[in-house]
Amino acid sequence: MREDTDSPIARAAAALPAGALDEQSLRQHITPLFSRHRAAYGERIYLANHSLGRPLDATAVDVGEGLDAWYAGMGGAWEAWQRECDRHRARLAQLMHAPRADCVVPKTSAGQGLRAVLNTFDSPPRVVTTEGEFDSLDVILREYARRGRIHADPVFVPARGDGCFATDDIVAAVRRGCDLVVVSEVMFASGQRIGDVNSIVAAAHASGARVLLDVYHSLGVFDVDVAALGVDYAVGGCYKYLRGGPGACFLYVAPALLDAHVTTLDIGWFAKAAPLAFARADPPRFAEGGDGWLESTPPVVTYYQARAGLQLLGALGVERVREYSLWQQRQLVAELAERGIAATGGRDDRGAFVVVRVDEGERVEGMLAEAGVVADVRGDRLRLCPDVVTTADEITRAAALLAATLGRRGPLSA
């Protein structure tokens, strides 16, 4: 898209030296793109990029463009809004190597995508998942089971003694029989990356089941290729590493399913073949492909809201960002180790954040915030995630402040 290659974001990224990212060049060319956030946020060290990504200055401008269309055009704004929706879908499709843009169905949450998939089944499906899925999916599966909308006994594969989930355990559960597998590529609490998604997909397809992959903690972290993985569905969003804020989520549907006319009950009038014609055929006539999975009037501002973050990632390149992230994580792990704190991160089998096991996690999180370090906890895991705007000095200071916060209490073993 020309607007992506000609944008101020693209020009700033193009000014970077070729090859690996480095802090000096990033501070010169990329950090100024976040001036509004940095001015408002002050001197606090933000290490919760795995939770909510920092907004670019351009985000406010982009959202204003969507609102300007409303002010100026009223009902006529739909032409501009639809065009931005199409571009949004195309950006996401390109990022995850989806074969075509209509495979990406805009959603407001990952859970909304899961419900659409569950509601493709005409009878309660048998589901295999893990105990490590994020609440947005976990709570839906448990409530659907309680109300008989999926098989009453979904299989929740547990972690092993080391806290990690084994591909072999998931595959074994799948081979015992199921209709749908729901699994994250990166676990939200530990950062563990499920290393052999292909084996899970192969086992599922051999059993006649489909696979829904949660890519919320992997898309934008490393190169996710939904076509190569062979997954049937994927859910994710722009809230974290894509810097698009809340509400800009999606469901990917594999072309083979769209071409086979697999449909869902979770649709609205925008899924009709000609929604603005207001024809009321019975049964309704739905659009071809992924457009037949659309719902009712969409929250159009989210398409503009997500634009700048996707442009930045596209301009920098996922692989370069990943290498820089690994370097930062390793620095943080080393700085913590020097202070006697065991941490996990900076490895190929992990996502974008470092984990420290702690007692009284919420108290530690609060004390860190008082000291000027923003991180978060999930259970006994403290999560810390630098990004391209984080400096080496901030990483060093954060490690020192965490050591001072933990004091004699000490972390649990990583």
C-alpha positions as CSV (number, residue, x, y, z in Angstrom):
1,M,0.0,0.0,0.0
2,R,1.4,3.3,-1.0
3,E,0.3,5.1,2.1
4,D,2.4,2.7,4.1
5,T,5.6,3.1,2.1
6,D,5.2,6.9,1.9
7,S,4.3,7.6,5.5
8,P,6.5,9.5,8.0
9,I,6.8,6.2,9.8
10,A,8.2,4.5,6.7
11,R,10.6,7.3,6.1
12,A,11.9,7.2,9.6
13,A,12.5,3.5,9.4
14,A,14.2,3.9,6.0
15,A,16.7,6.3,7.6
16,L,17.9,3.4,9.8
17,P,21.1,1.7,8.7
18,A,20.7,-1.6,7.0
19,G,21.0,-4.8,9.0
20,A,20.5,-5.3,12.8
21,L,18.8,-2.6,14.8
22,D,20.9,-0.6,17.2
23,E,19.9,1.7,20.1
24,Q,21.6,4.8,18.8
25,S,19.8,4.7,15.4
26,L,16.5,3.8,17.0
27,R,16.8,6.8,19.4
28,Q,17.5,9.1,16.6
29,H,14.9,8.0,14.1
30,I,12.2,5.9,15.9
31,T,11.9,7.2,19.4
32,P,10.7,10.7,18.1
33,L,7.7,8.9,16.7
34,F,6.5,8.3,20.3
35,S,7.1,11.9,21.6
36,R,3.5,12.3,22.8
37,H,3.6,9.1,24.9
38,R,7.0,9.9,26.4
39,A,6.0,13.4,27.3
40,A,2.8,12.2,29.0
41,Y,4.4,9.2,30.7
42,G,7.3,11.0,32.3
43,E,10.4,9.2,33.6
44,R,8.7,5.9,34.4
45,I,10.3,2.8,32.8
46,Y,7.6,1.0,30.8
47,L,8.2,-2.7,30.6
48,A,4.6,-3.9,30.0
49,N,4.7,-3.8,26.2
50,H,3.6,-7.4,26.3
51,S,0.4,-6.2,27.8
52,L,-0.4,-2.9,26.1
53,G,1.9,-1.5,23.3
54,R,2.9,2.1,23.3
55,P,0.9,4.3,20.9
56,L,2.7,6.3,18.2
57,D,2.1,10.0,17.7
58,A,0.6,9.1,14.3
59,T,-2.1,7.1,16.0
60,A,-4.0,10.2,17.1
61,V,-3.7,11.6,13.6
62,D,-5.0,8.4,12.1
63,V,-8.0,8.3,14.4
64,G,-8.6,11.9,13.6
65,E,-8.8,11.0,9.9
66,G,-11.5,8.5,10.6
67,L,-13.5,11.1,12.7
68,D,-12.9,13.8,10.0
69,A,-14.7,11.5,7.5
70,W,-17.6,11.3,9.9
71,Y,-17.7,15.1,10.4
72,A,-17.5,15.9,6.8
73,G,-19.4,13.1,5.2
74,M,-21.9,11.7,7.7
75,G,-23.4,8.7,6.0
76,G,-21.0,9.3,3.1
77,A,-18.1,8.4,5.4
78,W,-18.8,4.7,4.8
79,E,-16.8,4.8,1.6
80,A,-13.6,5.9,3.5
81,W,-14.3,3.7,6.4
82,Q,-14.7,0.6,4.2
83,R,-11.5,1.5,2.4
84,E,-9.6,1.6,5.7
85,C,-11.2,-1.7,6.8
86,D,-9.9,-3.3,3.6
87,R,-6.5,-1.9,4.1
88,H,-6.5,-3.1,7.7
89,R,-7.4,-6.6,6.7
90,A,-4.7,-6.6,4.0
91,R,-2.0,-5.5,6.5
92,L,-2.9,-8.3,8.9
93,A,-3.1,-10.8,6.1
94,Q,0.4,-9.8,4.9
95,L,1.8,-9.9,8.4
96,M,0.7,-13.5,9.0
97,H,1.1,-14.7,5.5
98,A,-2.6,-15.3,4.9
99,P,-3.2,-16.1,1.2
100,R,-5.7,-13.4,0.8
101,A,-7.1,-10.4,2.7
102,D,-10.7,-11.7,3.1
103,C,-9.3,-14.6,5.3
104,V,-9.0,-11.9,8.0
105,V,-12.3,-11.2,9.7
106,P,-12.2,-8.1,11.9
107,K,-13.3,-8.7,15.5
108,T,-13.3,-6.7,18.7
109,S,-11.7,-9.5,20.8
110,A,-10.1,-12.8,20.4
111,G,-13.0,-14.3,22.4
112,Q,-15.4,-13.1,19.8
113,G,-13.3,-15.0,17.2
114,L,-13.5,-18.2,19.3
115,R,-17.2,-17.9,19.6
116,A,-17.6,-17.6,15.9
117,V,-15.6,-20.8,15.4
118,L,-17.5,-22.7,18.1
119,N,-20.7,-21.7,16.4
120,T,-19.7,-23.3,13.1
121,F,-20.6,-26.7,14.7
122,D,-24.2,-28.0,14.5
123,S,-23.7,-30.2,17.6
124,P,-21.6,-29.7,20.6
125,P,-18.0,-30.2,19.6
126,R,-15.3,-32.1,21.6
127,V,-12.6,-29.6,22.5
128,V,-9.0,-30.1,23.4
129,T,-7.1,-27.1,24.9
130,T,-4.6,-26.4,27.6
131,E,-4.7,-25.1,31.1
132,G,-2.5,-22.2,29.9
133,E,-4.9,-20.4,27.7
134,F,-5.7,-16.7,28.4
135,D,-8.9,-15.9,30.2
136,S,-10.6,-14.5,27.0
137,L,-10.6,-18.0,25.6
138,D,-10.6,-20.1,28.7
139,V,-13.7,-18.6,30.3
140,I,-15.7,-19.0,27.0
141,L,-14.8,-22.7,26.8
142,R,-15.7,-23.4,30.4
143,E,-19.0,-21.6,30.1
144,Y,-19.9,-23.2,26.8
145,A,-19.2,-26.6,28.4
146,R,-21.3,-25.8,31.4
147,R,-24.2,-24.8,29.2
148,G,-23.9,-27.8,26.9
149,R,-22.7,-25.7,23.9
150,I,-19.6,-27.8,23.6
151,H,-19.0,-31.3,24.9
152,A,-19.4,-31.3,28.7
153,D,-15.9,-32.6,29.3
154,P,-13.4,-30.5,27.3
155,V,-9.8,-31.7,27.8
156,F,-7.6,-29.2,29.5
157,V,-4.0,-30.4,29.0
158,P,-1.9,-29.5,32.0
159,A,1.6,-28.3,32.1
160,R,4.4,-30.6,33.2
161,G,6.3,-30.3,36.4
162,D,8.6,-27.6,34.9
163,G,5.6,-25.4,34.2
164,C,5.8,-26.0,30.4
165,F,3.3,-27.5,28.1
166,A,4.5,-30.4,26.0
167,T,3.5,-30.8,22.4
168,D,3.4,-34.6,22.9
169,D,0.8,-34.2,25.6
170,I,-1.4,-32.1,23.4
171,V,-1.0,-34.5,20.4
172,A,-1.9,-37.5,22.7
173,A,-5.1,-35.7,23.8
174,V,-6.0,-34.9,20.2
175,R,-5.5,-38.5,19.1
176,R,-8.0,-39.7,21.7
177,G,-10.6,-37.9,19.7
178,C,-11.8,-34.3,19.3
179,D,-13.4,-31.8,16.9
180,L,-11.5,-28.6,17.7
181,V,-8.1,-27.9,19.2
182,V,-7.6,-24.5,20.9
183,V,-4.0,-23.6,21.7
184,S,-1.7,-20.6,22.0
185,E,1.5,-20.3,20.1
186,V,3.0,-18.5,23.0
187,M,1.7,-18.9,26.5
188,F,0.6,-15.6,28.1
189,A,1.8,-16.3,31.6
190,S,5.2,-17.9,31.0
191,G,6.2,-16.8,27.5
192,Q,6.7,-20.4,26.5
193,R,6.6,-20.9,22.7
194,I,4.9,-24.1,21.5
195,G,7.6,-25.3,19.3
196,D,5.9,-27.8,17.0
197,V,2.5,-26.5,16.0
198,N,2.7,-28.5,12.8
199,S,2.6,-31.8,14.7
200,I,-0.5,-30.6,16.6
201,V,-2.2,-29.6,13.3
202,A,-1.2,-32.9,11.6
203,A,-2.6,-34.9,14.5
204,A,-5.8,-32.9,14.5
205,H,-6.4,-33.2,10.8
206,A,-5.7,-36.9,10.9
207,S,-8.5,-37.1,13.5
208,G,-10.9,-35.0,11.5
209,A,-10.5,-32.1,13.9
210,R,-9.7,-28.4,13.2
211,V,-7.2,-26.2,15.0
212,L,-7.6,-22.7,16.3
213,L,-4.3,-21.0,17.1
214,D,-4.1,-18.0,19.5
215,V,-1.4,-15.8,18.1
216,Y,-1.9,-12.8,20.4
217,H,1.6,-13.3,21.9
218,S,3.3,-14.4,18.8
219,L,2.2,-12.1,15.9
220,G,4.6,-9.3,15.7
221,V,7.1,-11.1,17.9
222,F,8.3,-13.6,15.3
223,D,7.3,-14.5,11.8
224,V,4.0,-16.2,12.0
225,D,2.9,-18.0,8.8
226,V,-0.6,-19.3,9.2
227,A,-0.5,-20.9,5.7
228,A,2.7,-22.8,6.4
229,L,1.4,-23.9,9.9
230,G,-1.7,-25.2,8.2
231,V,-4.0,-24.0,11.0
232,D,-7.7,-23.7,10.3
233,Y,-8.3,-20.6,12.4
234,A,-6.2,-18.1,14.3
235,V,-7.2,-15.3,16.7
236,G,-5.2,-12.4,17.9
237,G,-5.2,-8.6,18.1
238,C,-3.3,-5.4,17.9
239,Y,-3.4,-4.6,21.6
240,K,0.2,-5.6,22.4
241,Y,3.1,-5.9,20.0
242,L,1.2,-4.4,17.1
243,R,0.5,-1.1,19.1
244,G,-3.1,-0.9,17.9
245,G,-4.9,-0.6,21.2
246,P,-8.1,-2.4,22.4
247,G,-10.8,-3.6,20.0
248,A,-8.6,-4.1,16.9
249,C,-8.7,-7.9,16.9
250,F,-9.3,-10.5,14.2
251,L,-10.2,-14.1,13.3
252,Y,-8.3,-15.8,10.5
253,V,-10.2,-18.5,8.5
254,A,-8.3,-20.7,6.2
255,P,-9.2,-20.4,2.5
256,A,-10.1,-24.1,2.3
257,L,-12.8,-23.6,4.8
258,L,-14.1,-20.5,3.1
259,D,-14.1,-22.2,-0.2
260,A,-16.0,-25.1,1.3
261,H,-18.6,-22.7,2.5
262,V,-18.1,-23.4,6.2
263,T,-20.3,-20.8,8.0
264,T,-21.0,-19.6,11.5
265,L,-24.0,-18.4,13.4
266,D,-22.0,-15.4,14.6
267,I,-22.9,-13.1,11.7
268,G,-24.7,-9.8,11.1
269,W,-26.1,-7.8,8.3
270,F,-22.7,-6.9,7.0
271,A,-22.2,-10.5,6.1
272,K,-25.0,-10.3,3.5
273,A,-24.0,-10.4,-0.2
274,A,-25.2,-6.8,-0.7
275,P,-25.7,-5.3,2.8
276,L,-26.6,-1.8,1.6
277,A,-29.3,-3.1,-0.8
278,F,-31.4,-4.1,2.2
279,A,-32.8,-7.1,0.5
280,R,-34.5,-9.5,2.9
281,A,-34.2,-12.9,1.1
282,D,-35.1,-15.9,3.2
283,P,-32.8,-17.6,3.7
284,P,-30.4,-14.7,3.6
285,R,-27.8,-14.5,0.8
286,F,-24.3,-14.2,2.3
287,A,-21.2,-12.7,0.8
288,E,-18.5,-15.0,-0.6
289,G,-15.4,-15.9,1.4
290,G,-14.5,-14.2,4.7
291,D,-17.0,-11.4,4.1
292,G,-19.7,-13.9,4.8
293,W,-18.3,-14.1,8.4
294,L,-18.7,-10.4,9.1
295,E,-21.1,-9.2,11.8
296,S,-23.2,-6.1,12.2
297,T,-22.2,-2.4,12.0
298,P,-18.4,-2.5,12.9
299,P,-16.4,-0.1,15.2
300,V,-14.7,1.6,12.3
301,V,-12.3,3.8,14.3
302,T,-10.3,0.7,15.3
303,Y,-9.1,0.3,11.8
304,Y,-7.5,3.8,11.9
305,Q,-6.3,3.2,15.5
306,A,-4.3,0.1,14.4
307,R,-2.8,1.7,11.3
308,A,0.4,3.3,12.7
309,G,1.5,0.3,14.7
310,L,1.2,-2.1,11.7
311,Q,3.0,0.4,9.5
312,L,5.9,0.6,12.0
313,L,6.3,-3.1,12.3
314,G,6.0,-3.5,8.5
315,A,8.7,-0.9,8.0
316,L,11.1,-2.2,10.6
317,G,10.6,-5.9,9.7
318,V,9.5,-8.6,12.2
319,E,12.8,-10.5,12.0
320,R,14.8,-7.4,12.9
321,V,12.5,-6.5,15.7
322,R,12.7,-10.1,17.0
323,E,16.6,-10.0,17.0
324,Y,16.6,-6.7,18.9
325,S,14.0,-8.0,21.4
326,L,16.2,-11.1,22.1
327,W,19.2,-8.9,22.6
328,Q,17.3,-6.7,25.1
329,Q,15.9,-9.7,26.9
330,R,19.3,-11.2,27.3
331,Q,20.6,-8.0,28.7
332,L,17.8,-7.9,31.2
333,V,18.3,-11.5,32.2
334,A,22.1,-10.9,32.6
335,E,21.5,-7.7,34.6
336,L,19.1,-9.6,36.9
337,A,21.6,-12.5,37.3
338,E,24.3,-10.1,38.4
339,R,21.9,-9.2,41.2
340,G,21.1,-12.8,42.2
341,I,17.7,-12.9,40.4
342,A,16.9,-15.9,38.2
343,A,14.9,-15.0,35.1
344,T,13.8,-16.7,31.9
345,G,13.8,-15.0,28.5
346,G,15.9,-14.2,25.5
347,R,15.6,-17.6,24.0
348,D,14.2,-18.9,20.8
349,D,11.6,-21.0,22.7
350,R,10.2,-17.9,24.4
351,G,8.2,-14.9,23.3
352,A,8.9,-11.3,23.8
353,F,9.0,-10.9,27.6
354,V,11.2,-12.0,30.5
355,V,9.7,-13.8,33.5
356,V,10.8,-13.7,37.1
357,R,9.1,-16.0,39.6
358,V,8.1,-14.1,42.8
359,D,6.0,-14.5,45.9
360,E,3.2,-11.9,46.5
361,G,3.3,-10.9,42.9
362,E,0.7,-8.1,43.1
363,R,2.6,-6.5,46.0
364,V,5.9,-6.7,44.0
365,E,4.1,-5.1,41.0
366,G,2.8,-2.3,43.2
367,M,6.2,-1.6,44.8
368,L,7.9,-1.6,41.4
369,A,5.3,0.9,40.1
370,E,6.0,3.1,43.1
371,A,9.7,2.9,42.2
372,G,8.9,3.9,38.6
373,V,9.0,0.6,36.8
374,V,5.8,-0.6,35.1
375,A,5.5,-4.4,34.7
376,D,2.8,-6.9,35.6
377,V,2.2,-10.2,37.2
378,R,0.3,-13.3,36.3
379,G,0.1,-15.6,39.3
380,D,3.6,-15.9,40.6
381,R,5.2,-14.7,37.4
382,L,6.4,-11.2,37.0
383,R,6.6,-10.2,33.3
384,L,8.9,-7.6,31.9
385,C,9.0,-6.7,28.3
386,P,11.2,-4.0,26.7
387,D,10.5,-2.7,23.2
388,V,12.4,-0.7,20.5
389,V,12.0,2.5,22.5
390,T,13.4,1.0,25.7
391,T,17.0,2.0,26.3
392,A,19.9,-0.1,27.7
393,D,20.1,2.3,30.6
394,E,16.4,1.8,31.4
395,I,17.0,-2.0,31.5
396,T,19.9,-1.6,33.9
397,R,17.9,0.7,36.2
398,A,14.9,-1.6,36.1
399,A,17.0,-4.6,37.1
400,A,18.5,-2.6,40.0
401,L,15.1,-1.4,41.1
402,L,13.6,-4.9,41.0
403,A,16.5,-6.2,43.1
404,A,15.9,-3.5,45.6
405,T,12.2,-4.2,45.6
406,L,12.7,-7.9,46.2
407,G,15.3,-7.3,48.9
408,R,15.7,-10.3,51.1
409,R,12.5,-11.8,50.1
410,G,14.1,-13.0,46.9
411,P,12.4,-14.5,43.8
412,L,11.4,-18.1,43.3
413,S,13.6,-20.1,41.0
414,A,12.9,-19.4,37.3
